[in-house]
């Protein structure tokens, strides 16, 4: 599995690797799989998973139409609310349209797909960052006006950097994104793995194990809304 260190959801520094790692183990290991995982920069993780040679699947991925050309998407295992993150001191408190933001510098993670509207908004001044930590750092040092992020990730990174009390969300969520595991279409055997993933995730919900894992990692039970 190719993945991306994305605390507080997934990463080697988190308890049991985060809820993503624990869910994947509980889905596959009872079915006889041995899980091997590599953390990579997000753009490279997508490339390797798309090729299907170095890894069979990818986690932490949002659905979009382009990615459907390369991946079979499993059922979602979590949901993220994606917001514009700003400094608390920023004068803008709300907005009705992305076009109102055309005079601001907006950071976003390299290789990420954030919302259909944002991805297509070529009139915005966007700045790519090498990870969410760098994005929050740029925000705290006032080198960008906003950073686009899942709210939970932004709060985690800001807390680690000592700036939690300096940031806030602006307006309504850009999008409520379902989080998936996706399998490379370059290997037909991944159709079987996809089926086993979906069956295993359903079994976790049915048994109550899913809820147990999410509560252990202090996350809301919202994966199938």
Secondary structure, DSSP 4 states (H G I P E B T S, - for coil): -EE--BTTTB-TTSGGGHHHHHHHHHHHGGGT-----EE--HHHHHHHHHHTSS-SEEEEEE--TTGGGTEEEPPP-EEEEEEEEEETT-S----S-GGGGTTSEEEEETT----HHHHH-TTSEEEEESSHHHHHHHHHTTSSSEEEEEHHHHHHHHHHTT-GGGEEEEEEEEEEEEEEEEEETT-TTHHHHHHHHHHHHHHHHHHTHHHHHHHHTT--S-TT-
